Amino acid sequence: MFLLDDLLLAPARGLMSVFRNIYNAAQEEIAHEAESIRNQLSEMYVLLETGQVTEEEFDRSERELLERLEQIDARDRADGVAEDEDVADDDDEDDEDDEDSEETAGDAAYD
């Protein structure tokens, strides 16, 4: 019976593995994007100090880069809140399942 279950669930497990890898790759890309933006900001500060860019160019570039960083941070915070809610929902469902199994066990003791 378990062998049959394993055979039937193998495609679903493989697909979940693919989705998990895609999700992890996307998370890495987002992390590298934030790091890249910070490096660009550092370069802009160096260019400003050496006089290679004007104050206006620096302000415009800095504003754009900071806005992108804020968007990434907001997205990360939203993902963190959503993950926390998912964990809390899963905990609630587990509690309900525990209560149901306790009631069933109690009913069986009286029979």
N, CA, C and O atoms as CSV, one atom per row, in Angstrom:
chain,resi,resn,atom,element,x,y,z
A,1,MET,N,N,0.827,-1.194,0.000
A,1,MET,CA,C,0.000,0.000,0.000
A,1,MET,C,C,0.872,1.257,0.000
A,1,MET,O,O,0.609,2.198,-0.749
A,2,PHE,N,N,1.919,1.271,0.850
A,2,PHE,CA,C,2.767,2.453,0.922
A,2,PHE,C,C,3.564,2.642,-0.369
A,2,PHE,O,O,3.812,3.773,-0.786
A,3,LEU,N,N,3.957,1.558,-0.990
A,3,LEU,CA,C,4.674,1.644,-2.254
A,3,LEU,C,C,3.790,2.269,-3.326
A,3,LEU,O,O,4.250,3.093,-4.116
A,4,LEU,N,N,2.541,1.881,-3.348
A,4,LEU,CA,C,1.592,2.444,-4.305
A,4,LEU,C,C,1.397,3.942,-4.045
A,4,LEU,O,O,1.335,4.740,-4.980
A,5,ASP,N,N,1.301,4.311,-2.762
A,5,ASP,CA,C,1.168,5.732,-2.415
A,5,ASP,C,C,2.386,6.518,-2.885
A,5,ASP,O,O,2.258,7.611,-3.434
A,6,ASP,N,N,3.578,5.944,-2.661
A,6,ASP,CA,C,4.803,6.617,-3.082
A,6,ASP,C,C,4.840,6.799,-4.593
A,6,ASP,O,O,5.251,7.850,-5.086
A,7,LEU,N,N,4.420,5.794,-5.316
A,7,LEU,CA,C,4.417,5.880,-6.777
A,7,LEU,C,C,3.423,6.925,-7.278
A,7,LEU,O,O,3.709,7.664,-8.221
A,8,LEU,N,N,2.271,6.979,-6.651
A,8,LEU,CA,C,1.254,7.939,-7.085
A,8,LEU,C,C,1.621,9.377,-6.720
A,8,LEU,O,O,1.268,10.313,-7.438
A,9,LEU,N,N,2.321,9.547,-5.615
A,9,LEU,CA,C,2.669,10.897,-5.163
A,9,LEU,C,C,3.998,11.398,-5.715
A,9,LEU,O,O,4.321,12.574,-5.547
A,10,ALA,N,N,4.767,10.548,-6.363
A,10,ALA,CA,C,6.080,10.936,-6.882
A,10,ALA,C,C,6.008,12.145,-7.821
A,10,ALA,O,O,6.817,13.060,-7.668
A,11,PRO,N,N,5.082,12.195,-8.785
A,11,PRO,CA,C,5.034,13.380,-9.659
A,11,PRO,C,C,4.736,14.671,-8.885
A,11,PRO,O,O,5.297,15.723,-9.191
A,12,ALA,N,N,3.871,14.589,-7.901
A,12,ALA,CA,C,3.537,15.782,-7.119
A,12,ALA,C,C,4.747,16.236,-6.310
A,12,ALA,O,O,5.014,17.433,-6.206
A,13,ARG,N,N,5.469,15.292,-5.744
A,13,ARG,CA,C,6.673,15.653,-4.972
A,13,ARG,C,C,7.723,16.282,-5.875
A,13,ARG,O,O,8.375,17.255,-5.497
A,14,GLY,N,N,7.883,15.721,-7.072
A,14,GLY,CA,C,8.839,16.289,-8.017
A,14,GLY,C,C,8.461,17.697,-8.416
A,14,GLY,O,O,9.323,18.571,-8.510
A,15,LEU,N,N,7.191,17.925,-8.649
A,15,LEU,CA,C,6.712,19.253,-9.014
A,15,LEU,C,C,6.912,20.244,-7.866
A,15,LEU,O,O,7.293,21.393,-8.085
A,16,MET,N,N,6.652,19.786,-6.647
A,16,MET,CA,C,6.869,20.660,-5.484
A,16,MET,C,C,8.349,21.009,-5.346
A,16,MET,O,O,8.690,22.130,-4.970
A,17,SER,N,N,9.215,20.067,-5.646
A,17,SER,CA,C,10.652,20.323,-5.594
A,17,SER,C,C,11.042,21.395,-6.615
A,17,SER,O,O,11.849,22.275,-6.317
A,18,VAL,N,N,10.479,21.320,-7.793
A,18,VAL,CA,C,10.752,22.330,-8.829
A,18,VAL,C,C,10.270,23.699,-8.361
A,18,VAL,O,O,10.998,24.684,-8.487
A,19,PHE,N,N,9.055,23.775,-7.823
A,19,PHE,CA,C,8.527,25.058,-7.333
A,19,PHE,C,C,9.384,25.608,-6.195
A,19,PHE,O,O,9.618,26.814,-6.117
A,20,ARG,N,N,9.846,24.732,-5.323
A,20,ARG,CA,C,10.681,25.157,-4.198
A,20,ARG,C,C,11.989,25.755,-4.721
A,20,ARG,O,O,12.453,26.774,-4.210
A,21,ASN,N,N,12.584,25.124,-5.737
A,21,ASN,CA,C,13.825,25.633,-6.318
A,21,ASN,C,C,13.614,26.982,-6.994
A,21,ASN,O,O,14.461,27.868,-6.880
A,22,ILE,N,N,12.504,27.146,-7.691
A,22,ILE,CA,C,12.196,28.430,-8.331
A,22,ILE,C,C,12.024,29.516,-7.279
A,22,ILE,O,O,12.530,30.626,-7.443
A,23,TYR,N,N,11.308,29.202,-6.193
A,23,TYR,CA,C,11.098,30.173,-5.120
A,23,TYR,C,C,12.430,30.580,-4.502
A,23,TYR,O,O,12.673,31.767,-4.285
A,24,ASN,N,N,13.294,29.612,-4.218
A,24,ASN,CA,C,14.594,29.920,-3.624
A,24,ASN,C,C,15.449,30.771,-4.553
A,24,ASN,O,O,16.131,31.688,-4.095
A,25,ALA,N,N,15.423,30.481,-5.853
A,25,ALA,CA,C,16.183,31.272,-6.822
A,25,ALA,C,C,15.670,32.711,-6.864
A,25,ALA,O,O,16.460,33.652,-6.942
A,26,ALA,N,N,14.351,32.880,-6.811
A,26,ALA,CA,C,13.771,34.228,-6.814
A,26,ALA,C,C,14.175,34.995,-5.556
A,26,ALA,O,O,14.481,36.186,-5.626
A,27,GLN,N,N,14.178,34.320,-4.410
A,27,GLN,CA,C,14.579,34.977,-3.163
A,27,GLN,C,C,16.042,35.411,-3.211
A,27,GLN,O,O,16.388,36.496,-2.744
A,28,GLU,N,N,16.898,34.560,-3.778
A,28,GLU,CA,C,18.310,34.913,-3.917
A,28,GLU,C,C,18.474,36.119,-4.840
A,28,GLU,O,O,19.275,37.013,-4.566
A,29,GLU,N,N,17.722,36.139,-5.919
A,29,GLU,CA,C,17.803,37.252,-6.866
A,29,GLU,C,C,17.386,38.560,-6.194
A,29,GLU,O,O,18.008,39.599,-6.415
A,30,ILE,N,N,16.348,38.510,-5.386
A,30,ILE,CA,C,15.893,39.707,-4.674
A,30,ILE,C,C,16.962,40.174,-3.702
A,30,ILE,O,O,17.226,41.372,-3.592
A,31,ALA,N,N,17.578,39.235,-2.996
A,31,ALA,CA,C,18.632,39.594,-2.043
A,31,ALA,C,C,19.820,40.225,-2.769
A,31,ALA,O,O,20.396,41.202,-2.291
A,32,HIS,N,N,20.180,39.667,-3.917
A,32,HIS,CA,C,21.294,40.224,-4.687
A,32,HIS,C,C,20.927,41.572,-5.287
A,32,HIS,O,O,21.791,42.432,-5.458
A,33,GLU,N,N,19.659,41.762,-5.604
A,33,GLU,CA,C,19.222,43.049,-6.149
A,33,GLU,C,C,19.425,44.149,-5.109
A,33,GLU,O,O,19.903,45.234,-5.438
A,34,ALA,N,N,19.065,43.876,-3.865
A,34,ALA,CA,C,19.240,44.873,-2.811
A,34,ALA,C,C,20.719,45.169,-2.597
A,34,ALA,O,O,21.105,46.323,-2.413
A,35,GLU,N,N,21.538,44.136,-2.622
A,35,GLU,CA,C,22.980,44.326,-2.459
A,35,GLU,C,C,23.546,45.148,-3.612
A,35,GLU,O,O,24.398,46.012,-3.402
A,36,SER,N,N,23.080,44.885,-4.811
A,36,SER,CA,C,23.529,45.615,-5.990
A,36,SER,C,C,23.164,47.099,-5.886
A,36,SER,O,O,23.964,47.969,-6.233
A,37,ILE,N,N,21.962,47.374,-5.410
A,37,ILE,CA,C,21.529,48.769,-5.267
A,37,ILE,C,C,22.392,49.485,-4.229
A,37,ILE,O,O,22.768,50.641,-4.427
A,38,ARG,N,N,22.703,48.813,-3.138
A,38,ARG,CA,C,23.576,49.426,-2.119
A,38,ARG,C,C,24.958,49.724,-2.701
A,38,ARG,O,O,25.543,50.766,-2.406
A,39,ASN,N,N,25.477,48.821,-3.518
A,39,ASN,CA,C,26.773,49.056,-4.161
A,39,ASN,C,C,26.701,50.247,-5.108
A,39,ASN,O,O,27.632,51.050,-5.167
A,40,GLN,N,N,25.605,50.367,-5.847
A,40,GLN,CA,C,25.434,51.513,-6.749
A,40,GLN,C,C,25.386,52.821,-5.957
A,40,GLN,O,O,25.939,53.834,-6.385
A,41,LEU,N,N,24.719,52.789,-4.796
A,41,LEU,CA,C,24.683,53.987,-3.950
A,41,LEU,C,C,26.085,54.367,-3.498
A,41,LEU,O,O,26.450,55.542,-3.524
A,42,SER,N,N,26.863,53.391,-3.089
A,42,SER,CA,C,28.243,53.659,-2.661
A,42,SER,C,C,29.053,54.272,-3.798
A,42,SER,O,O,29.815,55.217,-3.596
A,43,GLU,N,N,28.875,53.721,-4.993
A,43,GLU,CA,C,29.584,54.258,-6.155
A,43,GLU,C,C,29.164,55.702,-6.436
A,43,GLU,O,O,29.992,56.542,-6.787
A,44,MET,N,N,27.874,55.977,-6.279
A,44,MET,CA,C,27.387,57.344,-6.513
A,44,MET,C,C,28.013,58.321,-5.512
A,44,MET,O,O,28.369,59.442,-5.875
A,45,TYR,N,N,28.145,57.892,-4.247
A,45,TYR,CA,C,28.773,58.757,-3.251
A,45,TYR,C,C,30.227,59.048,-3.626
A,45,TYR,O,O,30.695,60.177,-3.477
A,46,VAL,N,N,30.936,58.037,-4.110
A,46,VAL,CA,C,32.323,58.223,-4.520
A,46,VAL,C,C,32.394,59.180,-5.710
A,46,VAL,O,O,33.238,60.075,-5.750
A,47,LEU,N,N,31.496,58.978,-6.677
A,47,LEU,CA,C,31.482,59.866,-7.850
A,47,LEU,C,C,31.182,61.302,-7.451
A,47,LEU,O,O,31.756,62.235,-8.013
A,48,LEU,N,N,30.290,61.487,-6.486
A,48,LEU,CA,C,29.972,62.846,-6.033
A,48,LEU,C,C,31.172,63.479,-5.338
A,48,LEU,O,O,31.487,64.645,-5.573
A,49,GLU,N,N,31.834,62.716,-4.492
A,49,GLU,CA,C,32.986,63.254,-3.759
A,49,GLU,C,C,34.158,63.579,-4.681
A,49,GLU,O,O,34.918,64.509,-4.413
A,50,THR,N,N,34.307,62.825,-5.754
A,50,THR,CA,C,35.402,63.093,-6.697
A,50,THR,C,C,35.023,64.133,-7.740
A,50,THR,O,O,35.862,64.537,-8.544
A,51,GLY,N,N,33.748,64.576,-7.735
A,51,GLY,CA,C,33.316,65.610,-8.654
A,51,GLY,C,C,32.975,65.110,-10.039
A,51,GLY,O,O,32.872,65.908,-10.971
A,52,GLN,N,N,32.799,63.821,-10.200
A,52,GLN,CA,C,32.500,63.270,-11.512
A,52,GLN,C,C,31.019,63.379,-11.859
A,52,GLN,O,O,30.653,63.244,-13.027
A,53,VAL,N,N,30.161,63.621,-10.869
A,53,VAL,CA,C,28.739,63.866,-11.118
A,53,VAL,C,C,28.344,65.137,-10.378
A,53,VAL,O,O,28.946,65.503,-9.369
A,54,THR,N,N,27.333,65.792,-10.895
A,54,THR,CA,C,26.860,67.007,-10.245
A,54,THR,C,C,25.930,66.638,-9.093
A,54,THR,O,O,25.486,65.497,-8.966
A,55,GLU,N,N,25.656,67.611,-8.282
A,55,GLU,CA,C,24.755,67.428,-7.138
A,55,GLU,C,C,23.359,67.000,-7.610
A,55,GLU,O,O,22.729,66.143,-6.991
A,56,GLU,N,N,22.885,67.595,-8.696
A,56,GLU,CA,C,21.560,67.259,-9.222
A,56,GLU,C,C,21.502,65.817,-9.730
A,56,GLU,O,O,20.542,65.095,-9.460
A,57,GLU,N,N,22.535,65.404,-10.466
A,57,GLU,CA,C,22.582,64.027,-10.960
A,57,GLU,C,C,22.618,63.033,-9.808
A,57,GLU,O,O,21.956,61.995,-9.828
A,58,PHE,N,N,23.414,63.385,-8.803
A,58,PHE,CA,C,23.514,62.510,-7.637
A,58,PHE,C,C,22.160,62.404,-6.931
A,58,PHE,O,O,21.726,61.303,-6.590
A,59,ASP,N,N,21.498,63.526,-6.711
A,59,ASP,CA,C,20.201,63.522,-6.024
A,59,ASP,C,C,19.172,62.675,-6.778
A,59,ASP,O,O,18.433,61.898,-6.173
A,60,ARG,N,N,19.135,62.832,-8.096
A,60,ARG,CA,C,18.184,62.075,-8.908
A,60,ARG,C,C,18.476,60.574,-8.820
A,60,ARG,O,O,17.565,59.776,-8.599
A,61,SER,N,N,19.732,60.194,-8.990
A,61,SER,CA,C,20.111,58.777,-8.932
A,61,SER,C,C,19.884,58.200,-7.542
A,61,SER,O,O,19.399,57.077,-7.396
A,62,GLU,N,N,20.238,58.976,-6.523
A,62,GLU,CA,C,20.059,58.501,-5.151
A,62,GLU,C,C,18.580,58.280,-4.844
A,62,GLU,O,O,18.213,57.281,-4.227
A,63,ARG,N,N,17.739,59.207,-5.273
A,63,ARG,CA,C,16.298,59.082,-5.036
A,63,ARG,C,C,15.745,57.811,-5.688
A,63,ARG,O,O,14.980,57.071,-5.069
A,64,GLU,N,N,16.139,57.564,-6.945
A,64,GLU,CA,C,15.671,56.370,-7.655
A,64,GLU,C,C,16.131,55.083,-6.959
A,64,GLU,O,O,15.351,54.146,-6.785
A,65,LEU,N,N,17.402,55.052,-6.565
A,65,LEU,CA,C,17.939,53.861,-5.918
A,65,LEU,C,C,17.287,53.621,-4.553
A,65,LEU,O,O,16.981,52.483,-4.196
A,66,LEU,N,N,17.078,54.698,-3.798
A,66,LEU,CA,C,16.448,54.546,-2.489
A,66,LEU,C,C,14.996,54.094,-2.614
A,66,LEU,O,O,14.510,53.320,-1.788
A,67,GLU,N,N,14.303,54.575,-3.646
A,67,GLU,CA,C,12.920,54.128,-3.871
A,67,GLU,C,C,12.880,52.633,-4.180
A,67,GLU,O,O,12.012,51.915,-3.684
A,68,ARG,N,N,13.819,52.170,-5.000
A,68,ARG,CA,C,13.875,50.739,-5.306
A,68,ARG,C,C,14.179,49.921,-4.057
A,68,ARG,O,O,13.602,48.853,-3.854
A,69,LEU,N,N,15.090,50.425,-3.215
A,69,LEU,CA,C,15.400,49.726,-1.966
A,69,LEU,C,C,14.186,49.664,-1.046
A,69,LEU,O,O,13.929,48.640,-0.413
A,70,GLU,N,N,13.444,50.762,-0.977
A,70,GLU,CA,C,12.236,50.785,-0.149
A,70,GLU,C,C,11.199,49.788,-0.662
A,70,GLU,O,O,10.531,49.123,0.130
A,71,GLN,N,N,11.064,49.682,-1.983
A,71,GLN,CA,C,10.127,48.710,-2.556
A,71,GLN,C,C,10.525,47.284,-2.187
A,71,GLN,O,O,9.669,46.462,-1.859
A,72,ILE,N,N,11.810,46.994,-2.242
A,72,ILE,CA,C,12.292,45.655,-1.883
A,72,ILE,C,C,12.035,45.391,-0.405
A,72,ILE,O,O,11.573,44.310,-0.039
A,73,ASP,N,N,12.333,46.376,0.451
A,73,ASP,CA,C,12.102,46.211,1.891
A,73,ASP,C,C,10.626,46.018,2.188
A,73,ASP,O,O,10.265,45.180,3.014
A,74,ALA,N,N,9.767,46.787,1.522
A,74,ALA,CA,C,8.322,46.652,1.737
A,74,ALA,C,C,7.850,45.270,1.304
A,74,ALA,O,O,7.035,44.649,1.987
A,75,ARG,N,N,8.351,44.794,0.187
A,75,ARG,CA,C,7.983,43.462,-0.298
A,75,ARG,C,C,8.456,42.389,0.684
A,75,ARG,O,O,7.731,41.431,0.953
A,76,ASP,N,N,9.680,42.548,1.226
A,76,ASP,CA,C,10.194,41.586,2.205
A,76,ASP,C,C,9.351,41.590,3.467
A,76,ASP,O,O,9.057,40.532,4.024
A,77,ARG,N,N,8.953,42.790,3.929
A,77,ARG,CA,C,8.117,42.866,5.139
A,77,ARG,C,C,6.755,42.233,4.883
A,77,ARG,O,O,6.225,41.528,5.742
A,78,ALA,N,N,6.185,42.481,3.705
A,78,ALA,CA,C,4.886,41.893,3.378
A,78,ALA,C,C,4.995,40.371,3.304
A,78,ALA,O,O,4.096,39.666,3.763
A,79,ASP,N,N,6.073,39.862,2.737
A,79,ASP,CA,C,6.277,38.412,2.676
A,79,ASP,C,C,6.440,37.836,4.071
A,79,ASP,O,O,5.932,36.753,4.360
A,80,GLY,N,N,7.139,38.547,4.931
A,80,GLY,CA,C,7.331,38.076,6.307
A,80,GLY,C,C,6.027,38.020,7.067
A,80,GLY,O,O,5.791,37.070,7.814
A,81,VAL,N,N,5.166,39.025,6.895
A,81,VAL,CA,C,3.866,39.050,7.568
A,81,VAL,C,C,2.995,37.928,7.038
A,81,VAL,O,O,2.315,37.256,7.814
A,82,ALA,N,N,3.002,37.712,5.731
A,82,ALA,CA,C,2.188,36.649,5.137
A,82,ALA,C,C,2.647,35.282,5.627
A,82,ALA,O,O,1.818,34.413,5.897
A,83,GLU,N,N,3.967,35.080,5.745
A,83,GLU,CA,C,4.480,33.802,6.235
A,83,GLU,C,C,4.098,33.603,7.689
A,83,GLU,O,O,3.749,32.493,8.091
A,84,ASP,N,N,4.161,34.686,8.500
A,84,ASP,CA,C,3.776,34.583,9.898
A,84,ASP,C,C,2.306,34.215,10.031
A,84,ASP,O,O,1.947,33.410,10.891
A,85,GLU,N,N,1.447,34.796,9.189
A,85,GLU,CA,C,0.019,34.494,9.238
A,85,GLU,C,C,-0.234,33.053,8.834
A,85,GLU,O,O,-1.089,32.385,9.415
A,86,ASP,N,N,0.511,32.565,7.833
A,86,ASP,CA,C,0.356,31.176,7.409
A,86,ASP,C,C,0.726,30.225,8.531
A,86,ASP,O,O,0.041,29.225,8.747
A,87,VAL,N,N,1.792,30.521,9.243
A,87,VAL,CA,C,2.214,29.678,10.358
A,87,VAL,C,C,1.167,29.703,11.450
A,87,VAL,O,O,0.859,28.664,12.033
A,88,ALA,N,N,0.602,30.891,11.744
A,88,ALA,CA,C,-0.428,30.995,12.777
A,88,ALA,C,C,-1.673,30.229,12.372
A,88,ALA,O,O,-2.288,29.571,13.211
A,89,ASP,N,N,-2.062,30.298,11.094
A,89,ASP,CA,C,-3.226,29.556,10.613
A,89,ASP,C,C,-2.997,28.059,10.735
A,89,ASP,O,O,-3.901,27.322,11.129
A,90,ASP,N,N,-1.791,27.603,10.400
A,90,ASP,CA,C,-1.472,26.184,10.504
A,90,ASP,C,C,-1.539,25.720,11.954
A,90,ASP,O,O,-2.006,24.616,12.232
A,91,ASP,N,N,-1.072,26.565,12.886
A,91,ASP,CA,C,-1.124,26.220,14.301
A,91,ASP,C,C,-2.561,26.084,14.763
A,91,ASP,O,O,-2.881,25.173,15.527
A,92,ASP,N,N,-3.445,26.987,14.307
A,92,ASP,CA,C,-4.856,26.923,14.691
A,92,ASP,C,C,-5.490,25.635,14.190
A,92,ASP,O,O,-6.261,24.996,14.906
A,93,GLU,N,N,-5.166,25.256,12.958
A,93,GLU,CA,C,-5.729,24.030,12.398
A,93,GLU,C,C,-5.239,22.814,13.175
A,93,GLU,O,O,-5.999,21.872,13.399
A,94,ASP,N,N,-3.967,22.828,13.590
A,94,ASP,CA,C,-3.429,21.717,14.367
A,94,ASP,C,C,-4.133,21.600,15.703
A,94,ASP,O,O,-4.414,20.494,16.166
A,95,ASP,N,N,-4.423,22.745,16.332
A,95,ASP,CA,C,-5.124,22.737,17.613
A,95,ASP,C,C,-6.511,22.132,17.467
A,95,ASP,O,O,-6.945,21.357,18.319
A,96,GLU,N,N,-7.213,22.485,16.383
A,96,GLU,CA,C,-8.552,21.943,16.152
A,96,GLU,C,C,-8.486,20.438,15.933
A,96,GLU,O,O,-9.338,19.697,16.423
A,97,ASP,N,N,-7.471,19.988,15.195
A,97,ASP,CA,C,-7.312,18.556,14.955
A,97,ASP,C,C,-7.045,17.818,16.260
A,97,ASP,O,O,-7.557,16.719,16.470
A,98,ASP,N,N,-6.237,18.425,17.145
A,98,ASP,CA,C,-5.939,17.811,18.435
A,98,ASP,C,C,-7.195,17.678,19.272
A,98,ASP,O,O,-7.407,16.653,19.921
A,99,GLU,N,N,-8.043,18.721,19.262
A,99,GLU,CA,C,-9.278,18.686,20.038
A,99,GLU,C,C,-10.209,17.599,19.513
A,99,GLU,O,O,-10.834,16.886,20.298
A,100,ASP,N,N,-10.305,17.466,18.178
A,100,ASP,CA,C,-11.154,16.440,17.591
A,100,ASP,C,C,-10.675,15.044,17.975
A,100,ASP,O,O,-11.485,14.172,18.291
A,101,SER,N,N,-9.366,14.832,17.949
A,101,SER,CA,C,-8.841,13.509,18.271
A,101,SER,C,C,-9.021,13.203,19.755
A,101,SER,O,O,-9.232,12.048,20.123
A,102,GLU,N,N,-8.940,14.235,20.624
A,102,GLU,CA,C,-9.167,14.016,22.048
A,102,GLU,C,C,-10.614,13.621,22.306
A,102,GLU,O,O,-10.884,12.738,23.121
A,103,GLU,N,N,-11.557,14.283,21.605
A,103,GLU,CA,C,-12.973,13.960,21.779
A,103,GLU,C,C,-13.254,12.540,21.317
A,103,GLU,O,O,-13.999,11.808,21.968
A,104,THR,N,N,-12.666,12.151,20.201
A,104,THR,CA,C,-12.865,10.803,19.674
A,104,THR,C,C,-12.291,9.769,20.643
A,104,THR,O,O,-12.905,8.728,20.877
A,105,ALA,N,N,-11.122,10.052,21.202
A,105,ALA,CA,C,-10.497,9.125,22.146
A,105,ALA,C,C,-11.358,9.018,23.410
A,105,ALA,O,O,-11.509,7.933,23.973
A,106,GLY,N,N,-11.917,10.141,23.849
A,106,GLY,CA,C,-12.766,10.133,25.040
A,106,GLY,C,C,-14.046,9.360,24.800
A,106,GLY,O,O,-14.506,8.636,25.683
A,107,ASP,N,N,-14.632,9.503,23.610
A,107,ASP,CA,C,-15.863,8.769,23.277
A,107,ASP,C,C,-15.611,7.271,23.228
A,107,ASP,O,O,-16.458,6.477,23.638
A,108,ALA,N,N,-14.431,6.885,22.719
A,108,ALA,CA,C,-14.116,5.464,22.622
A,108,ALA,C,C,-13.935,4.850,23.994
A,108,ALA,O,O,-14.215,3.665,24.175
A,109,ALA,N,N,-13.471,5.627,24.973
A,109,ALA,CA,C,-13.272,5.114,26.319
A,109,ALA,C,C,-14.599,4.809,26.993
A,109,ALA,O,O,-14.671,3.903,27.824
A,110,TYR,N,N,-15.656,5.550,26.652
A,110,TYR,CA,C,-16.958,5.330,27.274
A,110,TYR,C,C,-17.724,4.179,26.632
A,110,TYR,O,O,-18.649,3.637,27.236
A,111,ASP,N,N,-17.344,3.801,25.405
A,111,ASP,CA,C,-18.048,2.703,24.722
A,111,ASP,C,C,-17.638,1.411,25.248
A,111,ASP,O,O,-18.126,0.376,24.793
